[in-house]
C-alpha cells in the first residue's frame, strides 16, 4: 500500500510569501498619505493604491507559475523514483 506523504511541504508553498508584499505596502498608509506627485491630475494617494492592484495581479501570476513549476518538478521526481528499481527489488 502506498503511503501518502507531505511531499514538497515548505518547498511548494514558499512563493506565497510574495503575496504579503502588496498587503504590507497598502497597509502602511503613512507612506503614501499625500497628494503629490500627481499623475494625470490624480493624487498620489489614489494612483499608488491602483498601482498595487496591478502589481498584486502580476505577483499572483508569478506565484502561480513558480508553484506549478515546483509541483511539476516534484511530480517528475516522484515518477522517476517509482520507475527506478532499487537493488533490493530483485529479491
Secondary structure, DSSP 8 states (H G I E B T S, - for coil): ------TTHHHHHGGGGGGHHHHHHHH-GGGT-S--S-BTTB-HHHHHHHHHHHHHHHHHHHHHHHHHHHHHHHHHHHHHHHHS--GGGG-
